[in-house]
């Protein structure tokens, strides 16, 4: 199973859609096992009928999630969006909070550089 993996940037994505009525749509790909040019039906059935429902139950059902952490994340994103909306009127182009570690571990990483190296 493969789904787009989020990073530290908050971007509109299409891999998971939450609808106003409360429904959730998750989009992913499933690599079905094969031997040569034939799908291995028994293994594929286990993936789709056993593994996939357990993954859905553990990741997309509200009772299995930390709703407090999700609410905090959404509020943080809303705060960031509101702050960005105020930048232009204030003649600013960005903001950096006190104590921010802007250096990255590498050019291909979103992870911050170790403070000892920064």
Order of alpha helices (4+ residues) and beta strands (2+ residues): beta-beta-beta-beta-alpha-alpha-alpha
